[in-house]
């Protein structure tokens, strides 16, 4: 095994004069199947193509993309495993001080909007070479989209990056078909029928029979039309019934072909059997390596896709809702290989995917008819056609536990407890608690308000309460000291200050003290981001309350950590604003102890605000009663 060439010297050692493809990458180069770049490069290599990697080129020096020479067939560009703007900025838009996907964890090694910058560098260096972009950043920006960091609607990333083709979602099928056609001598501008790709064309070349979104101009000017466009993009994102989607951008038409078909089990087995080095390139050793490998080095992916379909999650628009799985034999072989690594200590850190306990379709009809348009399999309540079966996953876990050298097999990917609760056979939950938790099980109720959970696309809190009760009953029976760690989100569209207080009381009643709270982050392409921008539900077009003011968002966040002394005054401020002073005091049912001086100040401020709000606007008169 060997890493892909990263220098002319590497090419010379392999006897390569000119590479077929040069992959420009926004992350440090890690050859592990948890990294999209590793999968694409290894798959191309398997199919007989030569490919080199230029990781994090100097974006201030356009010639840095020429380090490996010009590719014969095309440039491949990706910002990396995550969106570069999310990698660089917190939800408060503050610059992050570290970067887990860069050597030494140091920030600043890739530019903002990395995919666009790299594409422009490649286009400037060699405009005649086909330019293909892919990965999460471009996948979720393929249509006109709200950009949180600029606070405006931006066009499809294809308009700015000037790539010939955009590959969205899982790119294995798309990249091999495109590579084969380029090798056969086909002009990249005629490759317009590959599933899982987007391109720009003159409006007169628009394909017939496509579903049309409101144009870029229209969605910039009209939030209602933006919401409608978002719904169209989700409704037709299915590999069975999905259709071509078009969206006009000035004198050009953005064309999205239907999604690529999911990998079969045999295809997934092949992808994960390729000869990965399973670590970062040794050139990073002097900087301390690449931190992101630590979480995945001894983890195994057994599935893809997620029919859970939370509104704030990008998986439905990227990986899709259909479940793809590897065979049991493939997963076991990888586990055996892990035991042979010199630094393996006996612990498999995860056997999961987007949702760990999904290994079968949500129902049989989706295989021939696709997943239901505009509906969710689990929320607000499980569909009556839901097929629940943990037997295959449970058998896989049992076999992994038997492997010599394996001390423990953990599950750290998300568990859908609402799906688990529908399983009438309690074996999986028993063995999950007995064998697969390292003291804590992370689950994601996110909120407790039914109104907020509906906007999130999550089950109501009763499901979590039922799971919590059963979890601690079984844990006690097994004489174990294990805990649930709930993920919570503040300021999601639909969450008012009243809802935040409701969640705070739920936490207090259940003695939950969250150390971390995630403030809603409006990332490109999600339904929740559409709600954040438009203040409309894209499926009903009904108004949605959105906390956008930093102070309002901060109030919701500190309420969830009401127990911290440094948050006391801000909690009092929030309670006064919400007219919930009954929660200020000592004893049962109270959130914070009174701070007499500060409380009086907040009452005076709130009274002044109320008085100001009741006055007529300047230049108007009160209507006579």
N, C-alpha and C positions, 0 to 999 in steps of 0.2 A: 504494500500500500504506500501511497505518497500523496502529499497535498497537490492541488492544482498549481501550475506555474504562477509565480508572482514576480518573476524577473526574467530578463533575457538569458541569464545564466541557467535558470531552471529549464527554459525552453531548449537551450543548447544541449543540456544533459539528456533530454528526451528526444533529441533529434528533430525538433520542430522549428521550421523556418518561419512559418506564419500560422497563427492560430485561426481556427474557424470562428470562434467567438471570444470577445473580451468582456468579462463581467465587471461592471463598475458598481461597487458596493458601499453603502453608507455605514455599515458596521465594520468592526475588525473581523478578519477572516477566521471563522470557526467552522471546522469540518465535522459537524454533528447533525443528525437528522431532525433536531429540534429547530434548526435554522434553515429557512427557505433557500438561501443561496447554496447551501451544501447539497440539498436535494436536487436542485435544478442542474448544478454543475456535474454532480455524480451521474445523473440520469443522461445528460448529454454525452458524457464520457462513455457510458455503457452502450449508447447507440452509435459509437464510433466517431464522435466529434472531439476535436481538441479545443480546450477552453482554458483561459487564464483569468486570474482574479486580480483586480486592482482595488484594494480595500482602502476606503477613506483617502482618495487622492487629494492633493493640495488644491482646494477649490479656489485659491487665489492665483493659481498658476494653471491656465487652460491646457498647457502642454503636458501636464502630469498624467492625462489619460492616455498618452502615447507611449508610456513606459514599456509596453509589450508590443509596440508596433500596431499597425492597422489590422483589424480582423478581416478575414476573407468573406464571411457571411453576415456578420452583424455585431453591433454593440448590444449588450444586455445591461439595463440599468435598474437598480433597486435602492431605495433609501435604507433598507434593512428590515429587521424583524418587527420594528414598531415605527409609527409615524414620527418623523424627525422633530416635529413641533411638540409632540407629547414628550419625546425624549428630552427636549431642551427646556420646557417650561412647565411650571406647576399650574394648577387650576387657577391660581391667583395671578398667573402670567409673570411670575418671577423666574428668572433664569436659574436652572438647576446647577448645582456645583459638582455633580458627578454624572457619569454615564456608564452603566453596567455593560454596554455593548462596545465599549472602547477599551483599548489597552490601558491597564492601570486604573481603570474606572474614571479616567480623566475626561472632563467635558471639553467641548470646543473642537473636536477633531472632524466633525462633519458640519456642513452649513445648514441653516434653516432651509426648509423646503428642499431637502437634499436631492430628491429625484429630479426636480425641475432644473436645479443648478447643474447636476451631472449631465443631464440630457443636452443642455445648451453647450456644455463643454465638448461633448462628443460631436454635436452637430457642427460646431465651429471648427473642430479639428479635422473632420472629414465628412462634409455634407453628403457625399455620394454613398456612404456606407449605411445600410439599413439600421434603423434605430428602434429597438424594442424596449419597452419599460414594463415592469411588473412589481409585485410585492404589495404589502398592505397600504402604504402611503398612496400609491396611484390607484389601487383597487377601490378605495373608499372615496376618491376624489374624481371618479370617472364621469360623473354628471356635474352640472352646475350645483354648487354646494355652499352652505353657510360656513364661513371660516371664523372661528371664535377669536383667533388672535388678531385678525384685521377688523373683526366685527362687521363683516359685509358678505355679500354673496359673490363668490368667485366662479369663473367659468370652469368647465371641465379642465382637468390638468393637462389634457392633450393640447389645448389651445396655447398654454404657456410653455410646455416643455418641447413641443414640436417633434414628438416621437412619431414614427410611422404607424406603430401598433401599440396598443395598451393591452396587456394580459391581466385580467382580473380573476380573483379567486385562486383556487389551487391550479397551478400552471403546468402540471406534468403533461397532460394531453396536448395542450395548446403549443407548448414550446417544441415538442418533438415534431408535430405536424408542420409547424412553421419552418423549423430547421430543415426538414426533408424537402420542403418545397423550395426554399432558398438554395439548397444544394443542387436541386434539379435545374436551377437557372431561372426560376420564376421571379419576376419583378415584385418587390415587396408591396408596391402600390396596387397590385392586382390580387393580393391575398386578403380577401374581404369576407370570406365565408367560414372562418375558423371559429368554432364555439369558444366562449370564454375570452373574446377579444373585442376591443373597441377601435374605431378609426374615425377620422374626419374626412368628409368629402364635400364636393360642391353640391349645392342643394338639388341640382338637376340629376345627380347620380343617386339620389335617395332611393333605397330599396323599397319595393312595394310591399304592402301588407304588414307594415310595422305599426307598433303602438306608439303614438306620439305624446311626448310630455310637453307642457307649456315651455316656451323658449327661454333661453337665458335672459333675454331682455324682460320677458314677462315675469319670471320668478324674482328678478331684481326689484321690480316695481310693485309687485302684488304678492303679499304673503299668503293669501288664500290660494293663489295659483302655485306658489312654492309648495304648500302642503299637498295639493293635488298631485304635483309632479312626484313628490316623495312617495305617495301611496302607489302611483303607477309603477315606480321603480321596484318597490317591494312586491307588488302583486304579481308581476311577471317574472320574478326571479326564481324560477323553478325549472329544473332540468327536464321535466316531463312535458309540461304545457307552456313553459316560458317562450316568449316571442321576442323578435327583434324590437328594441326600443330606440326611438330617435328623439333628439332634442336639438332644435335649431340654435346655432351660435352665430349671429350675424349672417354673413353670406355662406357659412359652412354648416353642415349637418353632422352632429355627433351620432354615430351609429353604434349601438351595443348589440352584438349578436347574443343569442341565447347562451346561458351558462354552460360551461363544459360539463360533461357527464362525470359523475363521481367515479373514483377508482374502484375497480372490483377488488375483492379480497386478494386475488392472485396478483394484481397490479400493485396493491399496497405492500404485499409481502416482498415483491421485487424491490420496490423503492427502499424499504427498510433493511434489505439484505446487502445493499451496495457497500463497497469497501471504505466506509468513512474512517477517518483517523480518530474521530470522537473527541477531539480537543481543539484548542486554538493553535494557530500556526506558531512554530517555535520562535519566529522573529519577535514575538511579543514577550518572550520570557524575561528579558532584561527589564521590562516595565512592570513585571509582576503578573503577567497573564491578563486574561479577559474575564472579569467577574461573572458575567452572565452564564458561563459554563457550569458554575457551581450548582445551580438549581437543577440542571438537567443532565449532568454527566452520568448519573446512575438512575435516571428515570426512563420509563418506557411509554411510548405512545401506542395505544391499542385501537384508538378510534379517531374519527374526524366527523365534523358536522355537529349540529345541536338543534333538536326540535323544541328545546326549551324556549328559544326565541324571545329573550328579554329585549325590551325596546331600547335600552341604553347600550346594548351590546352590538358589535359590528359583525359577529360571526354569521348571522343569517345572510348578510349582503356579501360576505367574503367566502367563507367555507361552504355556506348553505345549510339548510335544515335537515337534509338527508344524512343518515348515519352510514359511514363506511367503516369497515373493521378489518384488521389483520387476522390471519388464522391463529389458532392457539399455538400451533407448531412454530410459527414465525416469532411470536412473542417469547416463547420458551427458549428458542435458540438465541435470541438477543440476551435474555437473562443469563443463560449459561456463558455467553461471551463476556458479559459484565463481570462475572465471577473470576475471569482470568486476567482482568486488568490489575496491574500491580498495586494501585491505590484503593481497590475495592475492599471495604471493611465488613461486608456481609449484609449491607442494608440497601435494598432497592427503594429509592425515595418516592417513587410514584409509578403507578400503572394506570394511566388515565388518558385524558384528552380534553377537549372543551368541557365536556361533562363526563366524569369518570364512569358512572353507572349506566350509560347508554350503550347498548351493544346490539340492539335489534331495532327494526323500524317501529315507529310509534303506532302504526297500524298496517294491516296488510294492503289496503287499497292504495296507499301512497306509492307502492312500487309500480303500479300501472297507471294511476291517475295523478300522481304528484301529491304534494302536501297542500292542505286546504288553503285556498286564497283568503287572506284577511282574517284567519282564525289561528288560535293557538291550541296546541295539544294539551297544555296543562293549566292554563290560566283563563279566567279566574278560578275555574274548577277543571278537573281532568275530563277530557272528552270521553263520551260513553263508548267510543270505539278504541280507546287507548289499549294497546297490548303491552302488558308489563311482564317482563321476564328477566330475572337476574341469574338464571341457572347457568348460562354459558360463561358469564363473567365470573361467577362464583367458582365454577370448575377450573377456570384459568388461574384464579388466585390460589386455589388449593394446589394445583400442579406447580406453581412457582414456589410455594412454600416448601415443597419437597426437594428442590434442587440442592445438591450438596454445596455448601459454602454460603447459602443464603440464610441469614439469621432472622430477617424480618422483611416483610413486604408492606410498605406503607401506601396509603392512598391520600395524595395531597391535592389532586385536581378537585374541582367542585363536585359535590354530590348533590343531586336533585332529590331533596328529602320528600318533596311532594310526590314524585314518581315512586320513590321507595315505599312510601306509605300505602300505595295502591297494590303492592305486592302482598298477596294473601299468605304467601309462604314467608315465614319470618327468618329463614336460615341466613339470608344475606346480611340482615341487620345484626343478627347475633354474631356472625363471624367478622363483620366489619368492626364491631366493638371489641371482640376477643383478640383479633389478630392484626388489624390494619390501621390502628390509630397510635400516634406517638404522643399520647397524653392529651392532645387537643384535636378536635375535629372542626374544621372551618366550614361553615355553611352560610348561606346568603339570604336571610329573610328580607334584608335591605330596609324595611320600614314596617310599621304596624297599621297605618291608616289605610283602610280599604280604598279610599279615593286615590291616594298616592300610588298604591300597589297596582291599581287598574291602569294608571298612566305608565307604570313601569313594565306592565305585562307580566306581573308576578302573581303567585297565588296569595290569597288573603292570609292573615296572620294566624288564623285558626289551625292551618296546616303546620306551621312552625311549632305552635304550642303543643299539638298532638305529638309531633316528632320529638320535641324536647322532653316531654313527659316519658315517652317510651325509651328514649336514649338513656335517661338517668335511672329508670327502673332496671334496664338490662345491665347498665354499668354497675349498679349496686349489687345485683344478683351475682355478678361475676367478681365482686370484691375488687373493683378497679377504681383508681382515682383518675378519672378522665373528664374532660370538660368540652362543652360546645363553645366555639368562638364565632359569634355572629358578625358577618359583614353588614355594615349599615351605611346608608347614603343620605346625606343632607342636601336640601335645596334642589331635589329633582323636580322637573316641571310638574305642577299640581300640588306641591308641598307648600302649604302656608305656614305661618308662624304657629297657628293653632295645631296643625298637624305635627309640627316639630315638638310641641309641648306634649301632645298625645304619645309620641314615641318616647319622649323622655320619661314620662310616667310609667310606660311599659318597661323601660329599662330598670327603673327604680324598683318596681314591683317584683321583677325577676332577678334582682341583684346582679345586673349586668353592668360592668364598668368598662366600656370599650376604650382601649388604649389608642386606637386609630379610628378616625372617621373619614370616609371619602366624601368630599364635596363633589357634587355632580360636575363632570367634565364634558362639555359639549364637543365631542370629537366628530370629525366629518362623517356624514353618511348615515347616522343612526336616526331612528324614529324619534327618540328623545331629543336629539339635537334639533330636529325639525320643530318639535314643540317649543323648545327653548327659544328659537329664533322667531317663529311665527306667532307663538302664544295661541296656537290652535292644535287640536287633535287631528292629525292627518286622515283618520278614518271616520271621524264624525263631523269635523270642521267646527266643533264646539270650542268656545274659548277655554284656555288653560291658564291658570295663574302661574307666573314664573318669577321667582326671586332673582333679580339681576343685580340689584344694588349691592355692592360689596358688604355694606353694613348689615343688610338684611340676611345675606348669605352667612355672614359671620355669626349672627344671632342664632340661626338654626344650627350651626355647627357646634357652638359652645354649649347649647342646651343639651346635646347628647353627651357632653362631658361635664355635666353640672356639678359633679362631685369634686372636681379639682378646685382647690382654694383660689387659684389665680383666675378662675372663670366666674367667681361669685358675683362680682359687680355687673358683669355683662349679662349674666343670667337674670339678675334683678331687673336690669334695663329691658330685657326681652319680655319678662313676665308683666312688667308695668305696661309696656306697649300693647300686649295682648289682653290687658285687663284681667290678668290672672294673679292678682296680688294674694289670693287665697292660698297660693302655693309658697308664699314667703313666710317663714316662721320656723318654729322648732316643733319637733314631734312627728308622729306618723302622718303621712300624706303631704308632707312639706318637702320642697326641693332644696331651698337654701335658707340659711339663717338670716334674719333681718340685719341690715346695715342702715341704721336710722337716718344718718345724714345723707347717705347716697340715695336711699329710698325717697326721702323728701325731695331731693334734687330731681330725680327721675319723674316723680309725680308732677312737679312744677313744669318740667319740660314737656311732658305729655299733655298737660292741661293747656299749655301755650300752643302746642301743635293743634290740638282739637279746636281751640278758639280761633286760631288762624284759619283752619280748614273750614270753619263755619261762616267766615266772612265772605261777602260777595266779592267777585273779582273786580279789579279796578275798571271803572268805565261801565259797570253794569248796575242795575238797581234790583233790590229785592222785589219779588212779585208781591203785590198787595193781596192779603188773604181775603 
